[in-house]
Amino acid sequence: RGRSPLTLRNYDHYLRRFIEWAKGQQVNLVAEITPEIVRLYRLHLNRTTTTQGKTLQKITQNYHLIALRSFLKYLTSRDMSAFPVEKIVLSKTQGREVSFLETEEIERILASVETRTPGGKRDKAILETLFSTGLRVSELAKLEREQINLERGEFAVTGKGGSVRVVFLSSAAHDALTTYLKNR
Protein backbone atom coordinates (compact mmCIF):
# COMPACT_ATOMS: atom_id res chain seq x y z
CA ARG A 1 0.00 0.00 0.00
CA GLY A 2 2.93 2.33 -0.57
CA ARG A 3 4.26 2.18 2.99
CA SER A 4 7.75 3.42 3.71
CA PRO A 5 10.54 0.87 4.30
CA LEU A 6 10.71 1.97 7.95
CA THR A 7 6.99 1.30 8.42
CA LEU A 8 7.37 -2.13 6.86
CA ARG A 9 10.33 -2.89 9.11
CA ASN A 10 8.36 -1.83 12.18
CA TYR A 11 5.30 -3.91 11.22
CA ASP A 12 7.60 -6.89 10.68
CA HIS A 13 9.13 -6.33 14.14
CA TYR A 14 5.74 -5.98 15.86
CA LEU A 15 4.26 -9.02 14.14
CA ARG A 16 7.31 -11.19 14.88
CA ARG A 17 7.03 -10.16 18.52
CA PHE A 18 3.36 -11.20 18.52
CA ILE A 19 4.11 -14.54 16.83
CA GLU A 20 6.89 -15.31 19.30
CA TRP A 21 4.59 -14.52 22.22
CA ALA A 22 1.67 -16.46 20.69
CA LYS A 23 3.80 -19.59 20.27
CA GLY A 24 4.52 -19.45 24.00
CA GLN A 25 0.75 -19.45 24.53
CA GLN A 26 0.36 -22.51 22.26
CA VAL A 27 -1.36 -20.34 19.63
CA ASN A 28 -0.20 -21.70 16.29
CA LEU A 29 -3.12 -20.87 14.01
CA VAL A 30 -4.78 -17.58 13.19
CA ALA A 31 -8.12 -19.19 14.06
CA GLU A 32 -6.84 -19.58 17.64
CA ILE A 33 -6.66 -15.80 18.17
CA THR A 34 -9.57 -15.10 20.50
CA PRO A 35 -10.65 -12.16 22.66
CA GLU A 36 -8.85 -13.83 25.58
CA ILE A 37 -5.61 -14.16 23.58
CA VAL A 38 -5.79 -10.49 22.60
CA ARG A 39 -6.43 -9.55 26.25
CA LEU A 40 -3.44 -11.61 27.39
CA TYR A 41 -1.26 -10.07 24.69
CA ARG A 42 -2.26 -6.60 25.85
CA LEU A 43 -1.25 -7.56 29.40
CA HIS A 44 2.03 -8.91 28.06
CA LEU A 45 2.71 -5.64 26.21
CA ASN A 46 1.84 -3.66 29.32
CA ARG A 47 4.43 -5.62 31.30
CA THR A 48 7.12 -5.70 28.59
CA THR A 49 10.18 -3.61 29.36
CA THR A 50 12.66 -1.90 27.08
CA THR A 51 16.41 -2.47 27.14
CA GLN A 52 16.54 0.48 29.57
CA GLY A 53 14.17 -1.33 31.95
CA LYS A 54 11.18 0.93 31.30
CA THR A 55 7.72 -0.35 30.43
CA LEU A 56 6.52 0.20 26.88
CA GLN A 57 4.71 3.47 26.36
CA LYS A 58 1.00 3.26 25.52
CA ILE A 59 1.67 4.53 22.00
CA THR A 60 4.22 1.75 21.43
CA GLN A 61 1.76 -0.82 22.75
CA ASN A 62 -0.79 0.59 20.31
CA TYR A 63 1.68 0.23 17.42
CA HIS A 64 1.92 -3.49 18.21
CA LEU A 65 -1.87 -3.77 18.17
CA ILE A 66 -2.14 -1.71 14.96
CA ALA A 67 0.25 -4.11 13.23
CA LEU A 68 -1.78 -7.08 14.47
CA ARG A 69 -5.03 -5.46 13.29
CA SER A 70 -3.50 -4.74 9.91
CA PHE A 71 -2.39 -8.36 9.54
CA LEU A 72 -5.82 -9.69 10.54
CA LYS A 73 -7.48 -7.26 8.15
CA TYR A 74 -5.20 -8.50 5.37
CA LEU A 75 -6.21 -12.10 6.10
CA THR A 76 -9.89 -11.16 6.04
CA SER A 77 -9.41 -9.44 2.68
CA ARG A 78 -8.03 -12.78 1.41
CA ASP A 79 -11.21 -14.53 2.61
CA MET A 80 -9.43 -16.19 5.51
CA SER A 81 -11.25 -16.47 8.79
CA ALA A 82 -9.65 -14.16 11.36
CA PHE A 83 -10.46 -12.39 14.62
CA PRO A 84 -12.50 -9.24 13.82
CA VAL A 85 -10.17 -6.24 13.88
CA GLU A 86 -12.83 -3.89 15.21
CA LYS A 87 -12.72 -5.83 18.48
CA ILE A 88 -9.11 -4.77 19.06
CA VAL A 89 -9.53 -1.36 20.65
CA LEU A 90 -6.47 0.82 21.11
CA SER A 91 -5.55 2.36 24.44
CA LYS A 92 -6.22 6.01 25.01
CA THR A 93 -3.04 8.04 24.85
CA GLN A 94 -2.26 11.54 25.92
CA GLY A 95 -2.12 14.07 23.14
CA ARG A 96 1.29 15.31 22.14
CA GLU A 97 2.49 18.40 23.85
CA VAL A 98 3.66 20.93 21.31
CA SER A 99 6.24 23.46 22.38
CA PHE A 100 7.43 26.37 20.31
CA LEU A 101 10.67 28.28 20.30
CA GLU A 102 10.42 31.87 21.42
CA THR A 103 11.38 34.55 18.92
CA GLU A 104 14.50 35.34 20.95
CA GLU A 105 15.56 31.69 20.87
CA ILE A 106 15.19 31.54 17.08
CA GLU A 107 17.12 34.78 16.69
CA ARG A 108 19.88 33.46 18.95
CA ILE A 109 20.18 30.25 16.92
CA LEU A 110 20.28 32.13 13.63
CA ALA A 111 22.81 34.64 14.96
CA SER A 112 25.14 31.80 15.99
CA VAL A 113 25.69 30.78 12.35
CA GLU A 114 28.94 32.07 10.80
CA THR A 115 27.75 33.18 7.35
CA ARG A 116 31.13 34.14 5.87
CA THR A 117 31.90 30.53 4.92
CA PRO A 118 30.10 28.40 2.31
CA GLY A 119 29.08 25.96 5.06
CA GLY A 120 27.75 28.83 7.12
CA LYS A 121 25.67 30.11 4.20
CA ARG A 122 24.31 26.59 3.76
CA ASP A 123 23.49 26.27 7.47
CA LYS A 124 21.74 29.64 7.50
CA ALA A 125 19.66 28.63 4.46
CA ILE A 126 18.75 25.32 6.13
CA LEU A 127 17.71 26.92 9.42
CA GLU A 128 15.79 29.77 7.78
CA THR A 129 13.97 27.29 5.54
CA LEU A 130 13.09 24.99 8.43
CA PHE A 131 11.84 27.85 10.62
CA SER A 132 9.98 29.46 7.71
CA THR A 133 8.20 26.43 6.32
CA GLY A 134 7.77 23.98 9.18
CA LEU A 135 9.33 21.22 7.07
CA ARG A 136 10.52 18.04 8.69
CA VAL A 137 14.30 17.63 8.44
CA SER A 138 13.76 14.52 6.28
CA GLU A 139 11.56 16.53 3.90
CA LEU A 140 14.22 19.20 3.55
CA ALA A 141 16.93 16.57 3.00
CA LYS A 142 14.93 15.05 0.11
CA LEU A 143 14.26 18.43 -1.48
CA GLU A 144 15.76 18.96 -4.94
CA ARG A 145 16.86 22.38 -6.17
CA GLU A 146 14.50 22.14 -9.16
CA GLN A 147 11.50 21.87 -6.83
CA ILE A 148 12.03 25.33 -5.34
CA ASN A 149 10.41 28.26 -7.14
CA LEU A 150 12.44 31.19 -5.80
CA GLU A 151 10.53 33.70 -7.92
CA ARG A 152 7.29 32.82 -6.18
CA GLY A 153 8.93 31.82 -2.90
CA GLU A 154 7.12 28.50 -2.73
CA PHE A 155 7.46 24.83 -3.48
CA ALA A 156 5.58 21.58 -3.11
CA VAL A 157 6.84 18.92 -0.73
CA THR A 158 5.79 15.32 -0.32
CA GLY A 159 5.27 14.56 3.35
CA LYS A 160 4.50 11.50 5.42
CA GLY A 161 2.06 9.15 3.79
CA GLY A 162 2.77 10.65 0.37
CA SER A 163 0.64 13.74 0.93
CA VAL A 164 1.74 16.77 -1.08
CA ARG A 165 1.51 20.28 0.32
CA VAL A 166 2.72 23.69 -0.77
CA VAL A 167 5.01 25.61 1.58
CA PHE A 168 6.00 29.26 1.41
CA LEU A 169 9.34 30.86 2.15
CA SER A 170 9.66 33.89 4.38
CA SER A 171 11.69 36.76 2.95
CA ALA A 172 14.58 35.83 5.26
CA ALA A 173 14.51 32.20 4.07
CA HIS A 174 14.26 33.37 0.46
CA ASP A 175 17.29 35.63 0.90
CA ALA A 176 19.33 32.95 2.69
CA LEU A 177 18.53 30.35 0.02
CA THR A 178 19.33 32.79 -2.80
CA THR A 179 22.66 33.71 -1.20
CA TYR A 180 23.57 30.07 -0.60
CA LEU A 181 22.64 28.94 -4.12
CA LYS A 182 24.63 31.79 -5.73
CA ASN A 183 27.72 30.80 -3.72
CA ARG A 184 27.30 27.05 -3.98
Sequence and secondary structure as in RCSB ss.txt:
>XXXX:A:sequence
RGRSPLTLRNYDHYLRRFIEWAKGQQVNLVAEITPEIVRLYRLHLNRTTTTQGKTLQKITQNYHLIALRSFLKYL
TSRDMSAFPVEKIVLSKTQGREVSFLETEEIERILASVETRTPGGKRDKAILETLFSTGLRVSELAKLEREQINL
ERGEFAVTGKGGSVRVVFLSSAAHDALTTYLKNR
>XXXX:A:secstr
    HHHHHHHHHHHHHHHHHHHHTT  SGGG  HHHHHHHHHHHHH B TTS B  HHHHHHHHHHHHHHHHHH
HHTT     GGG               HHHHHHHHHTS TTSHHHHHHHHHHHHHHHH   HHHHHH  GGG BT
TTTEEEEE GGG EEEEE  HHHHHHHHHHHHH 
